[in-house]
């Protein structure tokens, strides 16, 4: 809403009035409507409100002492003796074409023995100031009471009395004529501020409805000062002034253009010679302390500046609101990607303008309004609050006399310098410190950066014509700060990286700013090297020219030669001269030899086409050490482009000449968390030129090699599933690998626990099967070896194995292996007897042991007898299985009576008699 609130005196009465639609007076309209707050206006009467000013009278039981308007909601807070009254702004719809502003008294805060000199109100935060005390409260929503008729009274609570004294604002009447009692200074932040022992009681005055909000009080800050002392007594001029709550809003965005979201809140108050700025939003803390060169009269805080008037001047100080708000908006702003000057940065004075007799100051947008009086003597004594604690004489205030208007009053409207212009001036002034390389240059540029950042947080930013200009100034300020942290030897040198990133400058542009042409003896500070190292080692799509790449090579050869291998493998350095690079690497190798240096030299030799040098370097170390070297510098094998791992020339060469070393290096990268499974898949597919859905043999070699060394259960199960799927696909599709596998089945069995010895009965089944699978024997044996181990989860592999269930002997082995691993032995025996009875006894000998031994006589013997009766001599394998082993095992295990019960009634006695004799003899012997 747009209204003007005044505290007016007429005679001995004090009035609180709000002027609505006051702009009509500037158009020449003299019509004025006077109405009481909350007065219901009839439609016929209110039609005239469109073209006239309205004066809204707000009656109060006590004279108003101070007033504050909330810049967020437009609500009004009035300070009276021992209480604060809250008026909520509301819009009253008279008809479809007319809506007028009105107020509703909604809440009273009772504070006993407390007389406010000034109040500030913003977003339910209340700052109350007396002569020497400041109390900051917050109205928080409380839970609705079940009984809505209950009177909405919430007592803020009478806090416990702290040890060491009572901090209440009313003083005990212990003063004598010879003494003045003063309480010690106190600062209580957050929850501790409840110890101030100032009880606050809330009284709701609005009509209770279903949507009535109940509040409770939360204490945020209490600060008490003591009067200045001197050998001649107390200074009665020590009084607080200019309490203010300043909101900072969320940075403007296109989609939320019409909304203003509160981001941070700050509170400022001042003594005659010092000012204090607190953050009271997400946390309560002191941000800055201001020291004035002379006694201040009044101050006004803005997001960019603090304006202070003294008896002779208007002073302007920098503020840290934007730095604190930036961290509220983004708690991770202090990283290698983003940065912001610290909140603890010392404040400084920007300007000091002389004026004769400043009396009052206020601020609006880019204007400062200043009221002055030319007379040397101040005849308009500042009104003193009713509560006086320094002297008994102050209780009797002098009666106010009405004098005639005096000459000498002046009103100044001062246009502040635009943000961009002031930024330019500060940048120009900072150049005076460039050569001396002091922190003063960084400090001044940090001030300029915060100035622009504060302007960008302005809620009216989107509507401003300065939008692009401000964004350009912001990027420029980041570039200047990046230059400072790169050129100066400062402990915060690492800030060069985030500031250059925020500036949008490329590596080539930064090189042009910092590197002098033809200066061979130029030195480079840590910040510049830090920026180059991180920029070249990260995923940036910038290819340096040959000249720029050679310059970077020269810089690191002088400043940080240890980083040369990493720098030379950067995608940005693809145009570097390999011959120069080798010369630099050879110099480093004389003092710090390493396998990484050797591999980098081999890489450069490949670029030069010098295969003899390449082979000489690669022969310097064993393959295992070379693989570890690749783990130390993965960029030798793959470079990131647009988020993808692209194989290098080195990887392509290894694929054709040393595939085993390439696979070992990839395994080392994975085990050192420098290449994930999915990234390895994409890498090998791109390297081998395969499509997204096909699996190259080199990737299979990588998976098999990784199974040998990996110890993570989740990774192992994923690898087992992948290799099994590929084995099944090749066998079912009769697809041969495009290259010879690096490891045979025997190699995997010998070195990997996840590949087991193939069971004899599996070999028996395969020997009796058709020879059509001979071309894929390696994949078949690897699959069978995998299923013969105890590592793979059969339940997870069953869906993958489905294509092989009907694939002859291979399918039979797979089915029987799965049944066995799942504990289904009788099902496995049925499968074997149906398809390959010759392997049944071999299976039973291998699998039916210990607790599973009963399957011999409960399942195998009855099945063999039944099938032999049906088949007769047509199936000699069944008779052989029955005679060879089954009856012998049963005779050894069972009692004679149990053995006889198992024999078929129509069986041939001569066939079973030897086993019965053996069983009875075993009994006699025992």
Secondary structure, DSSP 8 states (H G I E B T S, - for coil): --EEEEEEEETTEEEEEEEESGGGGGGT---EEEEETT----HHHHGGGGGSEEEEE---SS---EEEE-TTT--EEEEEEEEEEEEEEEEEEEETTEEEEEEEEEEEEEEEEEE-SEEEEETTEEEEE-SSEEEEEEEEEE---S-TTS--EEE-------TT----SS--S---TT-------EEEEGGGGGGG----EEEE-S---TT--EEEEEEEEEEE----EETTEE-TT---EEEEEEEEE----GGGTT---EEEEEEEEE-SSEEEEEE-SSS-EEEEEEE-SS-EEEEEE-SSEEEEEESSEEEEEE--HHHHHHHHH-TT-SSSS-----TTS---EEEEEE-SSEEEEEEETTEEEEEEE-SSS--S-----S---S-GGGGS----------S-EEEEEEE---HHHHHHHHHHHHGGGTTTT-HHHHHHHHHHHHHHHHHHT-TTGGG-TTHHHHHHHHHHHHHHHHHHHHHS--TTTTHHHHHHHHHT--HHHHHHHH--TT-TT----HHHHHHHHHHHHS-------HHHHHHHHHHHHHH-GGGHHHHHTSGGGTTS-HHHHHHHHHHHHHHS--HHHHHHHHHHHHHHT-HHHHHHHHTTS-HHHHHHHHHH-GGGTEEEETTEEEE-HHHHHHHHH-HHHHHHHHHHHHHTTSS-HHHHHHHHHHHHT--SS---HHHHHHHHHHHHH---HHHHHHHHHHHHHHHHHHHHHT---SS--SS-HHHHHHH-TTS----HHHHHHHHHS-GGGGGGHHHHHHHHHHHHSS-S-HHHHHHHHGGGTTSHHHHHHHHHHHHHHTT-HHHHHHHHHHH-GGGHHHHHHHH--GGGTTHIIIIIHHHHHHHHHHHGGG-HHHHHHIIIIIHHHHHHHS-HHHHHHHS-TT--HHHHHHHHHHHHHHHHH-
